[in-house]
């Protein structure tokens, strides 16, 4: 059955949920979830946001745009490849002039479509290294700094519904995202004694230009038809849930994976 597309809601106004906090966001350039959450945290009153991405031109553009709109003293940008521990440490160093990281948003990930029958070791390893091990590197580095500082903190990871659900050609990505979910639950237990919360979002389909570029029209139509609202999420709709998890409104949530999805079975 083809589902009738429901209109996206109006953009939700800010409520000052992150006032005074320094937020670090990976994969923050471009037009996807990372870019949306970077804007949203500034709207919600964050002291500063530190953007990172591997695409330096897009990162510089995001830095310039957000700095012009929200104040250049509230936005920093550092190129970061999450497969390199030294890059992750440099990224977190950039948060120190703003008082150190209070909220770490781990959005970096890599997908792709290939049957497990045709998958090369290199394809598997690359997706796992960025999407899972890269997330672990950021969780570990941010967690260590939060523990040393002694005032708690929040970590929000980006998983995916394919960590729960089967999808053809997604064995590497699904395994990585299922791993992010398990990492989230276990890291939450490790960090709870230090007042650090660790949660994740699990989006189904969030539409942005890069996704449209790397995905066939046929697959996008198939995935969209599985959504109860007959449309993909706007990236800012996912970002809103990330902000909720970063805020005091979720003060008793840790180790949780929140599905941001209207997808029916």
DOBADO-11397 format. One line per 5 residues: number of its first residue (from 1); their letters; for each residue x, y, z of N, C-alpha, C. Coordinates in nm, 2 decimals, padded with zeros to 4 digits, always signed. Atoms other than C-alpha are relative to their C-alpha. Example, Ala and Ser with C-alpha at 12.3 -4.5 7.8 and 13.67 -1.06 7.14 Angstrom:
<rs>
1	AS	+00.09,-00.12,+00.00,+01.23,-00.45,+00.78,+00.09,+00.12,+00.00 | -00.09,-00.11,+00.00,+01.37,-00.11,+00.71,-00.08,+00.11,+00.08
</rs>
This chain:
<rs>
1	XXXXX	+00.08,-00.12,+00.00,+00.00,+00.00,+00.00,+00.09,+00.12,+00.00 | -00.07,-00.12,+00.00,+00.13,+00.34,-00.09,-00.06,+00.10,+00.10 | +00.05,-00.09,-00.11,+00.11,+00.58,+00.20,-00.01,+00.14,-00.04 | +00.01,-00.14,+00.03,-00.02,+00.93,+00.16,+00.10,+00.08,+00.08 | -00.10,-00.08,-00.07,+00.25,+01.18,+00.25,-00.07,+00.10,+00.09
6	XXXXX	+00.05,-00.10,-00.10,+00.17,+01.39,+00.56,+00.10,+00.11,+00.00 | -00.09,-00.12,+00.00,+00.32,+01.74,+00.57,+00.09,+00.00,+00.12 | -00.09,-00.02,-00.12,+00.62,+01.81,+00.79,-00.06,+00.11,+00.09 | +00.05,-00.11,-00.09,+00.53,+02.01,+01.10,+00.09,+00.13,-00.01 | -00.07,-00.13,-00.01,+00.64,+02.37,+01.15,+00.13,-00.02,+00.09
11	XXXXX	-00.12,+00.01,-00.08,+00.99,+02.41,+01.29,-00.03,+00.04,+00.14 | +00.03,-00.02,-00.14,+00.98,+02.40,+01.67,+00.08,+00.11,+00.06 | -00.08,-00.10,-00.06,+01.09,+02.71,+01.85,+00.08,-00.05,+00.12 | -00.10,+00.04,-00.11,+01.38,+02.70,+02.10,-00.06,+00.03,+00.13 | +00.04,-00.02,-00.14,+01.33,+02.68,+02.47,+00.12,+00.01,+00.10
16	XXXXX	-00.11,-00.02,-00.09,+01.68,+02.74,+02.61,+00.05,-00.12,+00.07 | -00.03,+00.12,-00.06,+01.74,+02.38,+02.68,+00.15,-00.03,+00.03 | -00.14,+00.03,-00.01,+02.12,+02.39,+02.65,+00.08,+00.12,+00.04 | -00.07,-00.12,-00.04,+02.21,+02.72,+02.80,+00.13,-00.02,+00.08 | -00.12,+00.01,-00.07,+02.57,+02.75,+02.90,+00.08,-00.12,-00.02
21	XXXXX	-00.07,+00.12,+00.03,+02.68,+02.42,+02.76,+00.09,+00.00,-00.13 | -00.08,+00.01,+00.12,+02.96,+02.34,+02.52,-00.02,-00.13,-00.07 | +00.04,+00.12,+00.08,+02.86,+02.09,+02.25,+00.10,-00.03,-00.11 | -00.09,+00.04,+00.11,+03.09,+01.90,+02.02,-00.08,-00.10,-00.09 | +00.08,+00.08,+00.10,+02.94,+01.74,+01.70,+00.09,-00.05,-00.11
26	XXXXX	-00.07,+00.06,+00.11,+03.10,+01.50,+01.46,-00.08,+00.00,-00.12 | +00.07,+00.01,+00.13,+03.01,+01.49,+01.09,-00.11,+00.11,+00.00 | +00.09,-00.11,-00.02,+02.86,+01.84,+01.13,-00.02,+00.09,-00.12 | +00.02,-00.09,+00.12,+02.90,+01.99,+00.78,-00.10,-00.06,-00.09 | +00.09,+00.05,+00.10,+02.67,+01.96,+00.49,-00.14,+00.04,+00.04
31	XXXXX	+00.14,-00.04,-00.03,+02.29,+01.94,+00.53,-00.07,-00.12,+00.07 | +00.06,+00.12,-00.07,+02.23,+01.62,+00.73,-00.03,+00.02,+00.15 | +00.03,-00.01,-00.14,+02.16,+01.54,+01.09,+00.10,+00.08,+00.08 | -00.10,-00.07,-00.07,+02.49,+01.67,+01.21,-00.01,+00.15,-00.01 | +00.01,-00.14,+00.02,+02.44,+02.01,+01.06,-00.13,+00.05,+00.07
36	XXXXX	+00.13,-00.04,-00.06,+02.08,+02.02,+01.19,+00.02,+00.01,+00.15 | -00.01,+00.00,-00.15,+02.18,+01.94,+01.55,+00.10,+00.11,+00.04 | -00.09,-00.11,-00.03,+02.47,+02.20,+01.54,-00.08,+00.13,+00.00 | +00.08,-00.12,+00.00,+02.22,+02.47,+01.45,-00.10,+00.00,+00.12 | +00.10,+00.01,-00.11,+01.96,+02.34,+01.70,+00.06,+00.03,+00.14
41	XXXXX	-00.06,-00.02,-00.13,+02.20,+02.34,+02.00,+00.04,+00.15,+00.02 | -00.03,-00.14,-00.01,+02.30,+02.70,+01.92,-00.13,+00.08,+00.03 | +00.13,-00.06,-00.02,+01.93,+02.80,+01.90,-00.04,-00.03,+00.15 | +00.05,+00.04,-00.14,+01.88,+02.62,+02.24,+00.10,+00.06,+00.11 | -00.08,-00.07,-00.10,+02.14,+02.85,+02.40,+00.14,-00.05,+00.04
46	XXXXX	-00.13,+00.05,-00.03,+02.46,+02.65,+02.40,+00.10,+00.11,+00.00 | -00.11,-00.10,-00.01,+02.76,+02.85,+02.51,+00.08,+00.00,-00.13 | -00.08,+00.01,+00.13,+02.95,+02.72,+02.20,-00.03,-00.14,-00.06 | +00.00,+00.13,+00.07,+02.95,+02.44,+01.94,+00.13,-00.01,-00.07 | -00.12,+00.03,+00.07,+03.26,+02.28,+01.81,-00.04,-00.10,-00.11
51	XXXXX	+00.03,+00.08,+00.12,+03.20,+02.14,+01.46,+00.12,-00.08,-00.05 | -00.11,+00.08,+00.06,+03.40,+01.86,+01.30,-00.06,-00.07,-00.12 | +00.03,+00.08,+00.11,+03.40,+01.68,+00.97,+00.13,-00.03,-00.08 | -00.12,+00.03,+00.08,+03.64,+01.52,+00.72,+00.00,+00.09,-00.12 | +00.01,-00.09,+00.12,+03.52,+01.75,+00.44,+00.03,+00.14,+00.04
56	XXXXX	-00.04,-00.12,-00.05,+03.71,+02.06,+00.50,-00.07,+00.12,-00.06 | +00.07,-00.11,+00.06,+03.54,+02.29,+00.25,-00.14,+00.02,+00.06 | +00.14,-00.01,-00.05,+03.19,+02.21,+00.37,+00.01,+00.04,+00.15 | -00.01,-00.04,-00.14,+03.31,+02.24,+00.73,+00.03,+00.15,+00.01 | -00.03,-00.15,+00.00,+03.45,+02.59,+00.66,-00.13,+00.08,-00.03
61	XXXXX	+00.12,-00.06,+00.04,+03.12,+02.68,+00.50,-00.10,+00.00,+00.12 | +00.09,+00.01,-00.11,+02.92,+02.56,+00.80,+00.05,+00.09,+00.11 | -00.06,-00.09,-00.10,+03.16,+02.74,+01.04,-00.04,+00.15,-00.03 | +00.03,-00.14,+00.03,+03.11,+03.07,+00.85,-00.15,+00.03,+00.01 | +00.15,-00.03,+00.00,+02.73,+03.04,+00.82,-00.05,+00.01,+00.15
66	XXXXX	+00.05,+00.00,-00.14,+02.67,+02.95,+01.19,+00.07,+00.12,+00.08 | -00.07,-00.11,-00.07,+02.93,+03.20,+01.31,-00.06,+00.14,-00.03 | +00.06,-00.12,+00.04,+02.77,+03.48,+01.11,-00.14,+00.02,+00.06 | +00.14,+00.00,-00.05,+02.42,+03.39,+01.24,+00.00,+00.01,+00.16 | +00.02,+00.01,-00.15,+02.49,+03.31,+01.61,+00.12,+00.06,+00.07
71	XXXXX	-00.11,-00.06,-00.07,+02.82,+03.48,+01.68,+00.13,-00.08,-00.02 | -00.13,+00.07,+00.03,+03.18,+03.39,+01.58,+00.07,-00.05,+00.13 | -00.06,+00.04,-00.12,+03.27,+03.36,+01.94,-00.07,-00.13,+00.06 | +00.07,+00.11,-00.05,+03.03,+03.07,+01.98,+00.02,-00.13,-00.09 | -00.02,+00.11,+00.10,+03.14,+02.85,+01.69,+00.15,-00.02,-00.03
76	XXXXX	-00.13,+00.04,+00.04,+03.46,+02.66,+01.63,-00.01,-00.12,-00.09 | +00.00,+00.11,+00.09,+03.55,+02.41,+01.36,+00.14,-00.06,-00.01 | -00.12,+00.07,+00.01,+03.81,+02.14,+01.35,-00.02,-00.12,-00.09 | +00.00,+00.12,+00.08,+03.87,+01.88,+01.08,+00.03,-00.12,+00.08 | -00.02,+00.12,-00.08,+03.84,+01.53,+01.23,-00.04,-00.12,-00.07
81	XXXXX	+00.03,+00.13,+00.05,+03.87,+01.18,+01.10,-00.01,-00.09,+00.13 | +00.02,+00.08,-00.13,+03.72,+00.96,+01.38,+00.08,-00.13,+00.00 | -00.08,+00.12,+00.00,+03.94,+00.67,+01.27,+00.14,+00.03,+00.05 | -00.13,-00.04,-00.05,+04.24,+00.87,+01.40,-00.02,+00.05,+00.14 | +00.02,-00.04,-00.14,+04.26,+00.90,+01.78,+00.06,+00.14,+00.02
86	XXXXX	-00.06,-00.14,-00.01,+04.49,+01.21,+01.75,-00.10,+00.10,-00.05 | +00.10,-00.09,+00.05,+04.22,+01.38,+01.55,-00.11,+00.02,+00.10 | +00.10,-00.01,-00.10,+03.96,+01.30,+01.81,+00.04,+00.09,+00.12 | -00.05,-00.08,-00.11,+04.18,+01.44,+02.09,+00.01,+00.15,-00.04 | -00.01,-00.14,+00.05,+04.24,+01.76,+01.88,-00.13,+00.07,+00.00
91	XXXXX	+00.14,-00.05,+00.00,+03.87,+01.80,+01.84,-00.04,+00.04,+00.14 | +00.04,-00.03,-00.14,+03.81,+01.79,+02.21,+00.09,+00.11,+00.06 | -00.08,-00.11,-00.04,+04.10,+02.02,+02.27,-00.06,+00.13,-00.03 | +00.06,-00.13,+00.05,+03.92,+02.28,+02.07,-00.12,+00.04,+00.09 | +00.11,-00.04,-00.09,+03.63,+02.27,+02.33,+00.06,+00.06,+00.13
96	XXXXX	-00.06,-00.05,-00.13,+03.87,+02.36,+02.62,-00.01,+00.15,+00.02 | +00.01,-00.15,-00.03,+03.87,+02.74,+02.56,-00.15,+00.04,+00.03 | +00.14,-00.03,-00.03,+03.49,+02.72,+02.60,-00.04,-00.07,+00.13 | +00.03,+00.06,-00.13,+03.51,+02.54,+02.93,+00.00,-00.16,+00.00 | -00.01,+00.15,+00.01,+03.55,+02.18,+02.80,-00.14,-00.05,-00.05
101	XXXXX	+00.12,+00.06,+00.06,+03.30,+01.95,+02.64,-00.11,-00.04,+00.11 | +00.11,+00.04,-00.09,+02.96,+01.92,+02.82,-00.09,-00.10,-00.07 | +00.09,+00.09,+00.08,+02.77,+01.74,+02.54,+00.08,-00.05,-00.12 | -00.07,+00.05,+00.12,+02.93,+01.51,+02.28,-00.10,-00.07,-00.08 | +00.09,+00.06,+00.09,+02.72,+01.42,+01.98,+00.08,-00.07,-00.11
106	XXXXX	-00.07,+00.09,+00.10,+02.86,+01.13,+01.78,-00.08,-00.04,-00.11 | +00.09,+00.01,+00.12,+02.71,+01.16,+01.44,+00.07,-00.07,-00.12 | -00.07,+00.05,+00.12,+02.99,+01.03,+01.21,-00.03,-00.14,-00.02 | +00.03,+00.14,+00.04,+02.91,+00.72,+01.02,+00.02,-00.01,-00.15 | -00.02,+00.03,+00.14,+02.96,+00.55,+00.68,-00.09,-00.11,-00.03
111	XXXXX	+00.09,+00.11,+00.05,+02.71,+00.34,+00.49,+00.05,-00.06,-00.13 | -00.03,+00.07,+00.13,+02.69,+00.18,+00.15,-00.09,-00.12,-00.02 | +00.09,+00.11,+00.03,+02.49,-00.09,-00.02,+00.08,-00.11,-00.07 | -00.07,+00.12,+00.06,+02.65,-00.43,-00.10,-00.04,-00.13,+00.06 | +00.03,+00.13,-00.06,+02.55,-00.79,-00.06,+00.11,-00.05,+00.08
116	XXXXX	-00.11,+00.06,-00.07,+02.74,-00.97,+00.20,+00.07,-00.11,-00.08 | -00.06,+00.10,+00.09,+02.81,-01.23,-00.07,+00.11,+00.07,-00.08 | -00.10,-00.07,+00.08,+03.01,-00.96,-00.26,+00.09,+00.09,+00.08 | -00.07,-00.09,-00.09,+03.15,-00.77,+00.04,+00.14,-00.04,+00.02 | -00.15,+00.02,-00.03,+03.53,-00.73,+00.06,+00.03,+00.03,+00.14
121	XXXXX	-00.04,-00.03,-00.14,+03.70,-00.73,+00.39,+00.02,+00.15,+00.02 | -00.02,-00.14,-00.01,+03.80,-00.37,+00.32,-00.12,+00.08,+00.02 | +00.13,-00.07,-00.01,+03.44,-00.26,+00.28,-00.06,-00.02,+00.14 | +00.05,+00.03,-00.13,+03.34,-00.43,+00.60,+00.08,+00.09,+00.10 | -00.08,-00.06,-00.10,+03.63,-00.29,+00.80,-00.01,+00.15,+00.00
126	XXXXX	+00.02,-00.15,+00.01,+03.59,+00.07,+00.67,-00.12,+00.05,+00.07 | +00.13,-00.04,-00.06,+03.23,+00.09,+00.77,+00.00,-00.02,+00.15 | -00.01,+00.03,-00.14,+03.30,-00.07,+01.11,+00.09,+00.10,+00.07 | -00.10,-00.09,-00.07,+03.60,+00.16,+01.18,-00.06,+00.14,+00.02 | +00.06,-00.13,-00.01,+03.41,+00.48,+01.11,-00.13,+00.00,+00.09
131	XXXXX	+00.13,-00.01,-00.06,+03.06,+00.40,+01.23,-00.01,-00.06,+00.15 | +00.00,+00.06,-00.14,+03.13,+00.18,+01.54,+00.13,+00.04,+00.08 | -00.12,-00.03,-00.08,+03.50,+00.21,+01.64,+00.02,+00.15,+00.01 | -00.01,-00.15,-00.01,+03.50,+00.58,+01.56,-00.09,+00.06,+00.10 | +00.09,-00.05,-00.11,+03.20,+00.63,+01.79,+00.06,-00.04,+00.13
136	XXXXX	-00.06,+00.04,-00.13,+03.38,+00.43,+02.06,+00.12,+00.10,+00.03 | -00.11,-00.09,-00.03,+03.69,+00.65,+02.02,-00.05,+00.14,+00.06 | +00.05,-00.13,-00.05,+03.48,+00.97,+02.07,-00.07,-00.02,+00.14 | +00.06,+00.02,-00.13,+03.28,+00.82,+02.36,+00.11,-00.01,+00.10 | -00.11,+00.01,-00.09,+03.60,+00.72,+02.53,+00.07,+00.13,+00.03
141	XXXXX	-00.07,-00.13,-00.02,+03.78,+01.05,+02.48,-00.08,+00.10,+00.07 | +00.08,-00.09,-00.07,+03.49,+01.26,+02.58,-00.03,-00.04,+00.14 | +00.02,+00.05,-00.13,+03.41,+01.04,+02.87,+00.11,+00.02,+00.10 | -00.12,-00.02,-00.09,+03.76,+01.06,+03.01,+00.01,+00.15,+00.04 | -00.01,-00.14,-00.04,+03.76,+01.44,+03.00,-00.11,+00.04,+00.09
146	XXXXX	+00.11,-00.03,-00.09,+03.42,+01.46,+03.16,+00.02,-00.06,+00.14 | -00.03,+00.05,-00.13,+03.53,+01.23,+03.44,+00.11,+00.08,+00.07 | -00.11,-00.08,-00.06,+03.85,+01.43,+03.50,-00.05,+00.13,+00.04 | +00.06,-00.13,-00.04,+03.65,+01.75,+03.51,-00.09,-00.01,+00.12 | +00.08,+00.02,-00.12,+03.41,+01.61,+03.76,-00.13,+00.07,+00.01
151	XXXXX	+00.13,-00.06,+00.00,+03.09,+01.78,+03.66,-00.10,-00.07,-00.09 | +00.09,+00.08,+00.08,+02.92,+01.51,+03.46,+00.00,+00.04,-00.14 | +00.01,-00.02,+00.14,+02.81,+01.54,+03.10,-00.09,-00.09,-00.07 | +00.09,+00.08,+00.08,+02.61,+01.39,+02.82,+00.06,-00.04,-00.13 | -00.05,+00.05,+00.13,+02.70,+01.17,+02.52,-00.12,-00.05,-00.07
156	XXXXX	+00.11,+00.05,+00.08,+02.45,+01.12,+02.24,+00.06,-00.06,-00.13 | -00.04,+00.07,+00.12,+02.52,+00.86,+01.97,-00.11,-00.01,-00.10 | +00.10,+00.02,+00.11,+02.36,+00.82,+01.63,+00.01,-00.14,-00.05 | +00.01,+00.13,+00.05,+02.25,+00.47,+01.56,-00.09,-00.01,-00.13 | +00.09,+00.01,+00.12,+02.00,+00.35,+01.30,-00.10,-00.12,+00.03
161	XXXXX	+00.10,+00.11,-00.01,+01.68,+00.13,+01.28,+00.05,-00.13,-00.06 | -00.05,+00.12,+00.06,+01.88,-00.11,+01.07,+00.09,-00.08,+00.10 | -00.06,+00.07,-00.11,+02.06,-00.20,+01.39,-00.10,-00.10,+00.06 | +00.10,+00.09,-00.05,+01.73,-00.37,+01.48,-00.06,-00.08,-00.12 | +00.08,+00.06,+00.11,+01.58,-00.45,+01.14,+00.09,-00.04,-00.12
166	XXXXX	-00.07,+00.05,+00.11,+01.70,-00.65,+00.84,-00.02,+00.09,-00.12 | +00.01,-00.07,+00.13,+01.77,-00.46,+00.51,+00.11,-00.06,-00.09 | -00.09,+00.06,+00.10,+01.92,-00.61,+00.20,+00.12,+00.10,-00.03 | -00.12,-00.07,+00.04,+02.28,-00.50,+00.13,+00.06,+00.09,+00.11 | -00.04,-00.09,-00.11,+02.33,-00.34,+00.48,+00.07,-00.08,+00.11
171	XXXXX	-00.06,+00.08,-00.11,+02.52,-00.62,+00.67,+00.10,+00.08,+00.08 | -00.11,-00.07,-00.07,+02.82,-00.40,+00.75,-00.05,+00.12,+00.08 | +00.06,-00.11,-00.06,+02.62,-00.09,+00.83,-00.09,-00.04,+00.12 | +00.09,+00.05,-00.11,+02.36,-00.28,+01.04,+00.08,-00.05,+00.11 | -00.08,+00.05,-00.11,+02.63,-00.46,+01.23,+00.06,+00.11,+00.08
176	XXXXX	-00.06,-00.11,-00.07,+02.80,-00.13,+01.31,-00.10,+00.07,+00.08 | +00.10,-00.08,-00.08,+02.48,+00.04,+01.42,-00.05,-00.08,+00.12 | +00.03,+00.09,-00.11,+02.38,-00.26,+01.63,+00.11,+00.01,+00.11 | -00.11,-00.02,-00.10,+02.72,-00.22,+01.79,+00.00,+00.13,+00.07 | +00.02,-00.13,-00.07,+02.66,+00.14,+01.86,-00.10,+00.00,+00.11
181	XXXXX	+00.10,+00.01,-00.10,+02.35,+00.05,+02.04,+00.05,-00.07,+00.13 | -00.06,+00.08,-00.12,+02.54,-00.21,+02.26,+00.10,+00.09,+00.07 | -00.10,-00.09,-00.06,+02.82,+00.04,+02.31,-00.07,+00.10,+00.09 | +00.07,-00.10,-00.08,+02.57,+00.30,+02.43,-00.04,-00.06,+00.13 | +00.05,+00.05,-00.12,+02.42,+00.07,+02.68,+00.11,-00.03,+00.10
186	XXXXX	-00.11,+00.04,-00.09,+02.75,-00.06,+02.82,+00.08,+00.13,+00.05 | -00.07,-00.12,-00.04,+02.92,+00.28,+02.82,-00.08,+00.08,+00.11 | +00.09,-00.07,-00.10,+02.62,+00.42,+03.01,+00.03,-00.05,+00.14 | -00.03,+00.07,-00.13,+02.69,+00.17,+03.29,+00.13,+00.04,+00.06 | -00.14,-00.03,-00.04,+03.06,+00.25,+03.30,+00.00,+00.14,+00.05
191	XXXXX	-00.02,-00.15,-00.03,+03.00,+00.63,+03.32,-00.10,+00.05,+00.10 | +00.10,-00.04,-00.10,+02.69,+00.64,+03.55,+00.06,+00.05,+00.13 | -00.05,-00.04,-00.13,+02.90,+00.66,+03.87,+00.06,+00.14,+00.00 | -00.06,-00.13,+00.02,+03.05,+00.98,+03.73,-00.10,+00.11,-00.04 | +00.10,-00.10,+00.04,+02.72,+01.15,+03.65,-00.01,+00.03,-00.15
196	XXXXX	+00.00,-00.02,+00.14,+02.76,+01.11,+03.28,-00.10,-00.09,-00.06 | +00.11,+00.07,+00.07,+02.46,+01.00,+03.07,+00.04,-00.03,-00.14 | -00.03,+00.04,+00.14,+02.50,+00.81,+02.74,-00.12,-00.06,-00.06 | +00.12,+00.05,+00.06,+02.21,+00.76,+02.51,+00.02,+00.01,-00.15 | -00.02,-00.01,+00.15,+02.15,+00.72,+02.13,-00.14,+00.02,-00.06
201	XXXXX	+00.12,-00.01,+00.08,+01.89,+00.80,+01.87,+00.02,-00.11,-00.11 | +00.00,+00.11,+00.10,+01.79,+00.54,+01.61,-00.09,+00.05,-00.11 | +00.09,-00.05,+00.10,+01.65,+00.72,+01.30,-00.03,-00.11,-00.11 | +00.03,+00.09,+00.12,+01.48,+00.54,+01.01,+00.05,+00.07,-00.12 | -00.03,-00.07,+00.12,+01.49,+00.78,+00.72,-00.01,+00.15,+00.02
206	XXXXX	-00.01,-00.15,-00.01,+01.60,+01.14,+00.74,+00.05,+00.05,-00.13 | -00.04,-00.04,+00.14,+01.61,+01.31,+00.40,+00.09,+00.12,+00.00 | -00.09,-00.11,+00.02,+01.90,+01.54,+00.30,+00.07,-00.02,-00.14 | -00.05,+00.01,+00.14,+02.08,+01.61,-00.03,+00.10,-00.11,-00.02 | -00.10,+00.10,+00.02,+02.37,+01.37,+00.03,-00.07,-00.14,-00.01
211	XXXXX	+00.07,+00.13,+00.00,+02.13,+01.08,+00.10,-00.06,-00.02,-00.14 | +00.07,+00.00,+00.13,+01.94,+01.16,-00.22,+00.11,-00.03,-00.11 | -00.10,+00.02,+00.10,+02.27,+01.16,-00.41,+00.06,-00.14,-00.01 | -00.06,+00.13,+00.00,+02.39,+00.82,-00.30,-00.10,-00.11,+00.01 | +00.10,+00.10,-00.01,+02.06,+00.64,-00.29,-00.09,+00.01,-00.13
216	XXXXX	+00.09,+00.00,+00.12,+01.85,+00.53,-00.59,-00.14,+00.05,+00.03 | +00.14,-00.05,-00.02,+01.51,+00.68,-00.64,-00.09,-00.11,+00.04 | +00.09,+00.12,-00.03,+01.36,+00.33,-00.63,+00.01,-00.04,+00.15 | -00.01,+00.03,-00.14,+01.51,+00.26,-00.29,-00.06,+00.10,+00.09 | +00.06,-00.10,-00.08,+01.41,+00.59,-00.15,-00.15,-00.01,+00.00
221	XXXXX	+00.15,+00.02,+00.01,+01.05,+00.53,-00.27,-00.04,-00.11,+00.09 | +00.04,+00.12,-00.08,+01.05,+00.19,-00.11,+00.01,+00.03,+00.15 | -00.01,-00.03,-00.14,+01.18,+00.32,+00.22,-00.10,+00.10,+00.05 | +00.10,-00.10,-00.04,+00.95,+00.62,+00.23,-00.14,-00.06,+00.01 | +00.13,+00.07,-00.01,+00.65,+00.39,+00.17,-00.01,-00.08,+00.13
226	XXXXX	+00.01,+00.07,-00.13,+00.74,+00.21,+00.49,-00.03,+00.09,+00.12 | +00.02,-00.09,-00.11,+00.71,+00.52,+00.69,-00.15,+00.03,+00.02 | +00.14,-00.02,-00.03,+00.37,+00.57,+00.86,-00.05,+00.13,-00.05 | +00.04,-00.13,+00.04,+00.36,+00.94,+00.77,+00.02,+00.01,-00.15 | -00.02,-00.01,+00.14,+00.45,+00.86,+00.41,+00.11,+00.10,-00.05
231	XXXXX	-00.10,-00.09,+00.03,+00.75,+01.08,+00.42,+00.13,-00.03,+00.09 | -00.12,+00.01,-00.08,+01.11,+01.09,+00.55,-00.01,+00.11,+00.11 | -00.02,-00.10,-00.10,+01.20,+01.28,+00.86,+00.08,+00.12,-00.05 | -00.09,-00.11,+00.02,+01.35,+01.63,+00.83,+00.11,-00.02,+00.10 | -00.11,+00.01,-00.09,+01.70,+01.63,+00.98,-00.02,+00.07,+00.13
236	XXXXX	+00.02,-00.07,-00.13,+01.59,+01.88,+01.24,-00.10,-00.08,+00.09 | +00.09,+00.08,-00.08,+01.32,+01.64,+01.36,+00.09,-00.10,+00.08 | -00.09,+00.09,-00.08,+01.60,+01.39,+01.46,+00.08,+00.09,+00.09 | -00.08,-00.09,-00.09,+01.81,+01.68,+01.60,-00.08,+00.04,+00.12 | +00.08,-00.03,-00.12,+01.52,+01.77,+01.83,+00.01,-00.11,+00.11
241	XXXXX	-00.01,+00.11,-00.10,+01.54,+01.43,+01.99,+00.14,-00.01,+00.06 | -00.14,-00.01,-00.06,+01.92,+01.46,+02.03,+00.01,+00.11,+00.10 | +00.00,-00.11,-00.10,+01.87,+01.79,+02.20,-00.07,-00.04,+00.13 | +00.07,+00.06,-00.12,+01.61,+01.63,+02.43,+00.09,-00.09,+00.09 | -00.09,+00.09,-00.07,+01.86,+01.36,+02.52,+00.12,+00.08,+00.07
246	XXXXX	-00.11,-00.08,-00.05,+02.13,+01.63,+02.58,-00.04,+00.08,+00.12 | +00.05,-00.10,-00.09,+01.91,+01.84,+02.80,-00.04,-00.07,+00.13 | +00.04,+00.05,-00.13,+01.80,+01.81,+03.16,-00.14,-00.07,+00.00 | +00.13,+00.07,+00.01,+01.45,+01.69,+03.04,+00.02,-00.15,+00.00 | -00.02,+00.14,+00.01,+01.61,+01.35,+03.00,+00.09,-00.05,+00.11
251	XXXXX	-00.09,+00.02,-00.10,+01.79,+01.35,+03.33,+00.01,-00.14,+00.06 | +00.00,+00.13,-00.06,+01.69,+01.00,+03.43,+00.02,-00.11,-00.11 | -00.02,+00.10,+00.11,+01.76,+00.84,+03.09,+00.15,-00.02,-00.02 | -00.14,+00.03,+00.04,+02.09,+00.66,+03.03,+00.00,-00.14,-00.05 | +00.00,+00.13,+00.06,+02.17,+00.36,+02.82,-00.11,-00.03,-00.09
256	XXXXX	+00.12,+00.02,+00.08,+01.86,+00.41,+02.61,+00.03,+00.03,-00.15 | +00.00,-00.03,+00.15,+01.82,+00.40,+02.23,-00.14,+00.04,-00.04 | +00.14,-00.06,+00.03,+01.53,+00.62,+02.12,-00.02,-00.01,-00.15 | +00.04,+00.01,+00.14,+01.38,+00.53,+01.78,-00.06,+00.13,-00.04 | +00.06,-00.11,+00.06,+01.32,+00.84,+01.57,-00.06,-00.05,-00.13
261	XXXXX	+00.04,+00.08,+00.11,+01.10,+00.66,+01.33,-00.15,+00.00,+00.00 | +00.14,+00.03,+00.02,+00.75,+00.63,+01.19,-00.02,-00.13,-00.08 | +00.00,+00.11,+00.08,+00.84,+00.31,+01.02,-00.09,-00.12,+00.06 | +00.08,+00.11,-00.05,+00.59,+00.03,+01.05,+00.07,-00.13,-00.04 | -00.07,+00.12,+00.03,+00.70,-00.34,+01.04,-00.01,-00.04,-00.14
</rs>
